[in-house]
Amino acid sequence: MGGNETQSERFRGIARLYGEAGLRALGQAHVCVVGVGGVGSWTVEALARSGVGALTLVDLDEVCVTNVNRQLPALDGGFGKFKVAELSKRVAAINPDCQVQARTEFFSSKTSVAILSDGFDFVVDAIDNVANKALLIADCRERDIPVITSGAAGGRRDGTRAEVDDLAKSTNDPLLAKVRTQLRREHGFPRDGKKMRVMCVFSPEPAVYPKTDGTVCASRREAGELATSLKLNCEWGFGAATFVTGAFGFAAAGEVVRRLAGEFST
């Protein structure tokens, strides 16, 4: 079977969802995923399996054994290796024709220009730093690059509650609330509940908080002092499960594919 014929077979199911024109559009698209951890790694997987022709992966983190509960590249043999490198190998196995660029760096004010200079068709923000999330969204708007941002998957148990909506509409997500505030204060985004024209993935589900005695609770107050420093990392913080981080990542990928391929392509 020739290479083109193999590719046709590989993504025939996508063509039956979005049409041949939609599949061609995906094959010509270049998507950048910034942050390839609990949410971003699953987004990469879904985009690769949807026939996206080029992916740029941005992250400086290495795979850690404590990532096993929520991240795709967390496997024996991968610990201590760069996440973007491990995911690049996986993408190549899924779709050898996909052009993958692995950037071992964090997105920040120092790296923004270099990272976004490739003129992507879509950017997925899956980082957890408020200032850098806001900067990435603002810089994408400045360059007229569509972007979707992920809220916090940590502390959630029900993946079926993941939603995709305008950033102004997210609820019960302190991370996205802080991003909204920064975008409005420092980057001139709309206020008073007006649409921000940036899509986000979030869950309205209340977070579950870990306690120092090994139990969990349903409120920040009950969690005590620990709650003030909670975040998702390799040491201590919110718990997380693949069926939630994956749901967030797949929801983000679904929005990207919908926008790139067209909802009713022929």
N, C-alpha and C positions, 0 to 999 in steps of 0.2 A: 504494500500500500504506500503510495507516494506521500510526501510531506503535506501538500495541500489537501489531499483526500483525508489524511489523518486528522488535520485540523478541522475539516468539515464535520467529521464524525465526532470529534471531541466536544464541540459546542453546538451540536444539532439541537439539543434540548433548549438552549438559550434562544436559538432562531425561532423555535416553535412558540416561545413566549413573547418575544419582542419583534419578530419578523427578521427577514434577511437583512433589511436595511438597518435595523437596530443592532444586529450582531456586527455588521460592518462598522457602524459608528463606535461600538465598544472596542473593536479591534484597532481603530485609529486613535483611540483616546489615550491620554497620558494623565494618570491620577497620582497625586502625592499623598501619602499617609504619614502624618507627623505624630510620632509616638506609636510604637508597635508592641505595647504591653497587653494588658488584659482585654482591652477593647480593640485597639488597633491591629493586633495580630490576627484576630478573627475577621476584621474588615479586609485585610490583605488576602486572606484565604478565599473569601467570597468573591472579591474582585478578580482574582486570578482564575477562579473556576467559572467566572462569567465572561471570560474572553477579553478582558481589558488588555490592550496591546502593549502598554508601557506603564510601569509602576516605579515611583521613587519612594524609598523607605527611609525615614529620618529618625534616628534614635542613637544615643551613645551608650545606653545601658547594656550590660551583659546578662545572659540568662542566669537566673538564680534558682536554687532548689526550692525556695519558698514561692516560686511562681507557678508551681505545678498545679495548684488549685484553680488557676484562672487564665493561663497564657499558653498559646499554641506551641511555641518552640521549646517549652520547658520539658525536655526529655533527657533520659540518660544519654550521655555522650555530648550533650549540648551545653551543660552547665559551664559557666565561665567564658563562653563564646558570645560574640556580639549578636544581639537579637536580629539586627538587620541582615547579618550574614547568614544566619540559620534560616531565616524566612526567605532569603533570596534563593537558597538551594531548594527550598520546598516549592517556590513558585516555578522554578525551572523544571521540576519534576511534574508539576501540574500542566504547564504550558511552556514547552521549550522555546516557542516563538515570542513569548513575552519578554520585552526588554526591561531589565530590572537594574536600577541604580541604587546601591546601598550607601547611604551617607551616615558615617559613624560620627555624629555630632548632634547636639541639642539645638532646637530652634530657640533663638534669642534675638535681641536687637543687633548683636554682632554678626549673626549668620543669616538673618532674614533675607537680605538682598541676594546673596549667593544662592540660597535655597530656592527662592521664588523666581529667579531669573529665567528658569526654563519655560515659563509660560504654560502652566498646567491647565488641563481642561476642568479639573476639579481638585480640591484639597480637602482632606479629612483631618480634622483636629482631634487627636486623641491623647493630648497631654494634660497634665493635672496642675500646672502652675498658672495661677490666675493672670499674672501680668503677661506671661508669654502667650496664653490663649487669646487674650484680648488683642495683643499685638499682631498675632497671626491672622485673626479675623479682620482687623483693621487694614493690614497690609494686603490681604486678599481683596478686600473691597476697593482699595486704592488701585489695584491692578486689574480690577474687574474679573477676578477669578472666583467662580462659585465655591463656597465652602460650607461644610457641615461640621458642627462641633458636638462633642460628646460630653454629657454631664457625668455625674458620679454613679458608677455601678456598685461601688463598695458599700457594704451594709445592707444590700437588698437581697431578698430571697426569691422573688417572683419575677422571672424573666418575661412572663406574658404581659407585664404592665409597662414594658418599654414603649415609649411613644416618640413619634417624630412630628415636630411642629416648629413654628417660628420661635426664635430665641426669647421673644417677649412673652411667650405663652407658657414657658416651663414653670413647673410648680414643685415645691418641696425639694429643691436642689440648691443648697447653699453655694456650691461651686459655680453654677451657672448664674446665680443671683449676683455673685461678686463680679463675674465677668461682665454681666449687663451693666452694673454700676460703673465699672472702669471704662467700658466702651462709651457710655454716655458722658462721663466726666472728662475723659481724656481724648476721645476720638470723634465726638460730635454725633453719636448715634441717636436716633429718635427717643424721646422720653414719653411719659404719661401713657404707657401701655401700647403705644403705636408699634406696628410691626417693624422689626429691625431688618427684615429681609435676609436673615441668616437662619438656616434650619439647624435644629439641634435634636439630639436624642437624649431623653431623660425618663425617669420613672417617678411618678407621684407617690410611690410606696414609701412609707416612713422607714427610716434606717434602723437597723439593729445595732446596738452599741455593745462592744465587749467590755467586761469589767476585769479588774486586776485579780479577782478571786477565781477566774476561769468560767464564770457564768456570763450570760448576756442579758441585756435589758432593752426596753423600747424607748427610753428617753435619755437625752443628753444630761439632764439633771441627775438622774439615777446613776449614770456612769461616773459622775463626779469629776475630779480634776483631769482624769485621763481623757475625757471627751474634748478638752480644749486643744489637744495636740493630735487628734486622730487624723490619719490619712492612710492611703493605701501604699504600703512599701514592703520591703523584704524583712523588716524587723518587727514592727508592732503597729497595729492600727485596725481599721475596719476589716472585717472578714469579707471574703468574696468567693463567688462560685462561678464556674465556667458557664453554667446555664443562664447566668445573668450577664456576665461580661460578654459572652458570645452573642446573646440576644441584642445587646447594644451594638456590638460590632456588625452583626448581620443587618440590623435596621439601618445603620449608617450606609453600608454597602448597597442596600436595596434602594435607598434614596438616590445615591450616586448613579446607579444603573438606570433607574427610572428617568432621571434627568438627562443622561447621556444618550440612552437608546430611544427614548420617547415612549410614552405609556401605551400608545396604540400604533407602533411602527408597522409598516407593511413591507 
